[in-house]
Amino acid sequence: MGMRVPAVSLLRSSTAGYWSCDPFRDREDLRKCRLRLGRGLSDSERASVFPMPEASKHGSRRLRSAATTPPDLESPIQSIPQGSQPRRFRVDARRSLCLHADMSSYLGLHYHLVFSTRDREPWITTALRPKLHEYLGGIVRGLGGEPHGVGGTTDHVHLLVSLKSTHCLADFMRELKKASSVWMHDVGGWRGFAWQEGYCALTVSPSGRDGVRAYIARQEEHHRTKTFREELEEFLAKAEISHDERHLK
């Protein structure tokens, strides 16, 4: 019995000249790919695009090609035997009919990051603060992100950053806090310095970036009348994030 799966498109694999199967997500992709595969070509033309592989010196064949017939893309449903691997097609990229999809990924991943010193200790002095903020921005760049604003007071910092789709936020925060802790030990002179275990990360829309950047720049003004805990509780309430009061002490 065969297992029925969605029709497939051809995507370039890591091995040059090979294309592998992947499920279609859109019928429009199916139509475009079918046109690019050259429906209506003569047998000789189709054979030049989908050549048969040569036998290896051991007598075994390479991965089976589509031979003279492209995969059946007329039907949105194809049958692939259960337990079998997706079929791969050997294609000469120089003679192919532009099988790759003409599309790119566009991302806007902006985060407002907030975290404090361990036990809210006032380790970030006025003299150290500008240098620490500058160093935090450099760490963000070194990790492949883009800093848009860094600020804070004696016991916590705020950052507005843009990250890539390949970033893992937990890993990014771990490396950011680790590197800045080492800097506080070596340059700041605080051998016992440490950041809190967790952090607060809130997504920011493109239209809200300027407001967040301005808020971060005015941290000292904000905290003349508001504590860090009150600020954090306000953030969590606006974002509708549930939390344990014991972790805000």
C-alpha positions in Angstrom: 0.0 0.0 0.0 1.3 3.5 -0.7 1.1 6.4 1.6 -0.5 9.4 0.0 1.3 12.7 0.5 1.0 16.2 -1.0 2.5 16.9 -4.4 6.1 17.9 -4.3 8.4 20.7 -5.4 12.1 20.5 -6.3 14.5 22.2 -3.9 18.2 22.4 -4.2 20.1 20.1 -1.8 23.6 20.6 -0.3 25.1 18.4 -3.0 25.6 20.4 -6.2 23.4 19.4 -9.1 20.8 17.5 -7.0 17.3 18.4 -6.2 15.1 16.8 -3.6 11.4 16.6 -2.9 9.6 18.7 -0.4 5.8 19.1 0.1 4.1 22.0 -1.6 2.3 24.5 0.6 0.6 26.5 -2.1 -1.2 25.4 -5.3 0.3 28.5 -7.0 3.8 27.0 -6.4 2.6 23.9 -8.1 1.5 25.8 -11.1 4.7 27.8 -11.4 6.9 24.8 -10.9 5.0 22.8 -13.6 5.5 25.7 -16.0 9.2 25.8 -15.2 9.6 22.1 -15.7 8.7 22.8 -19.3 5.5 20.9 -20.0 5.2 20.5 -23.7 8.9 19.9 -24.4 9.8 17.3 -27.0 11.3 14.0 -25.8 14.8 15.1 -26.9 14.5 18.4 -25.1 13.2 16.8 -22.0 15.9 14.3 -22.0 18.6 17.0 -22.1 17.1 18.6 -19.0 16.6 15.3 -17.1 19.6 13.2 -18.2 20.0 9.6 -17.2 22.9 9.0 -14.7 25.9 7.1 -15.7 26.8 3.8 -14.1 29.6 4.1 -11.5 32.8 2.0 -11.7 31.3 -0.5 -9.3 28.4 -1.1 -11.6 25.9 0.5 -9.3 23.7 3.4 -10.4 23.7 6.8 -8.9 20.5 8.2 -7.5 17.7 7.6 -10.0 16.9 10.6 -12.2 13.6 11.7 -13.6 14.8 10.2 -16.9 12.8 11.6 -19.8 9.7 12.3 -17.8 9.4 15.0 -15.2 7.6 14.1 -11.9 3.8 14.0 -12.3 2.8 17.4 -11.1 -0.6 17.4 -12.8 -2.3 15.9 -9.7 -2.1 17.7 -6.3 -1.8 14.2 -4.7 1.0 11.7 -5.3 1.6 8.2 -3.9 4.9 7.4 -2.3 5.5 3.9 -0.9 5.4 3.9 2.9 8.9 3.8 4.4 10.7 4.9 1.2 12.9 8.0 0.9 11.9 11.0 -1.2 13.1 10.6 -4.8 16.0 12.7 -5.8 16.6 14.0 -9.3 19.9 14.7 -10.9 19.8 17.9 -12.8 22.4 19.9 -14.7 21.9 23.3 -13.2 23.4 25.0 -16.3 20.7 23.5 -18.5 17.8 23.5 -16.0 14.6 25.5 -16.5 15.1 27.6 -13.4 13.7 25.1 -11.0 14.5 27.1 -7.9 11.8 29.4 -6.5 12.3 33.1 -7.0 11.7 34.2 -3.4 13.6 35.5 -0.3 12.8 35.7 3.4 12.1 39.1 4.9 12.2 39.4 8.7 11.7 42.1 11.3 12.5 40.5 14.6 12.9 43.3 17.2 13.2 42.6 21.0 13.1 44.8 24.1 15.4 43.0 26.5 15.4 43.7 30.2 17.5 42.0 33.0 18.9 43.0 36.3 21.9 42.4 38.5 21.8 39.5 40.9 19.7 40.5 44.0 19.3 44.0 42.4 22.7 44.9 43.6 23.7 48.5 42.5 26.9 47.3 40.8 26.5 49.4 37.6 27.9 52.7 38.8 27.6 56.0 37.0 31.2 55.8 35.9 30.9 52.3 34.5 27.5 52.7 33.0 28.4 54.3 29.6 31.3 51.8 29.0 29.1 48.8 30.0 26.3 49.9 27.6 28.8 50.4 24.8 30.3 47.0 25.5 26.8 45.4 25.5 26.1 46.9 22.1 29.4 45.4 20.8 28.5 42.0 22.1 25.2 42.1 20.3 27.0 42.9 17.0 29.5 40.2 17.7 26.6 37.7 18.1 25.2 38.7 14.7 22.5 41.0 16.0 21.9 44.8 15.7 21.6 47.1 18.7 19.3 50.0 18.5 19.5 51.2 22.0 21.1 50.3 25.4 20.3 52.0 28.7 19.6 51.3 32.3 20.4 52.3 35.9 22.5 51.0 38.7 20.8 47.6 39.0 19.4 46.7 35.5 19.8 47.2 31.8 17.5 47.6 28.8 18.4 46.7 25.2 16.5 47.2 21.9 17.9 44.7 19.4 17.2 43.1 16.1 17.9 39.4 15.7 18.0 37.0 12.7 15.8 34.0 12.2 18.9 31.8 12.9 19.2 33.2 16.4 18.0 31.2 19.4 16.9 33.8 22.0 18.0 31.7 25.0 21.4 31.1 23.6 21.8 34.8 22.6 20.9 35.9 26.1 23.3 33.4 27.7 26.2 34.6 25.7 25.3 38.3 26.1 25.2 38.0 29.9 28.3 35.7 30.1 30.5 38.1 28.1 29.3 41.2 30.0 29.8 39.5 33.3 33.4 38.8 32.4 33.8 42.4 31.4 32.4 43.6 34.8 34.9 41.3 36.6 38.0 42.3 34.6 37.3 45.9 33.8 34.7 47.0 36.3 36.5 45.5 39.2 33.5 43.7 40.6 34.7 40.2 41.2 31.4 39.1 42.7 29.3 40.6 39.9 26.5 38.5 38.4 23.3 39.0 36.4 20.0 37.6 37.5 19.2 34.1 36.2 16.3 35.1 34.0 15.4 38.0 31.7 12.4 39.7 30.2 12.1 39.7 26.4 9.3 41.5 24.6 8.7 41.7 20.9 8.5 45.2 19.4 6.7 46.2 16.2 8.5 48.4 13.6 6.2 51.3 14.4 7.0 51.0 18.1 10.8 51.0 17.9 11.2 54.7 18.2 9.1 54.8 21.3 11.0 52.0 23.0 14.4 53.6 22.0 13.3 56.9 23.6 12.1 55.1 26.7 15.5 53.3 27.1 17.3 56.6 26.7 15.4 58.1 29.6 15.9 55.4 32.1 17.4 57.5 34.9 14.4 59.9 34.6 11.9 57.1 34.8 13.4 55.6 37.9 13.4 58.7 40.0 9.8 57.8 40.9 9.5 54.1 39.9 11.5 51.1 41.0 12.7 48.4 38.7 10.1 45.9 40.1 7.3 48.3 39.5 8.6 48.9 35.9 8.8 45.2 35.3 5.3 44.4 36.7 4.0 47.1 34.3 5.7 45.5 31.3 4.3 42.1 32.2 0.8 43.4 32.7 0.8 45.2 29.4 2.1 42.1 27.6 -0.4 39.8 29.5 2.4 37.6 30.7 1.7 35.5 33.8 4.4 35.5 36.4 5.3 34.3 39.9 5.6 37.2 42.4 8.4 35.4 44.2 10.7 35.8 41.1 10.3 39.6 41.1 11.9 40.1 44.5 
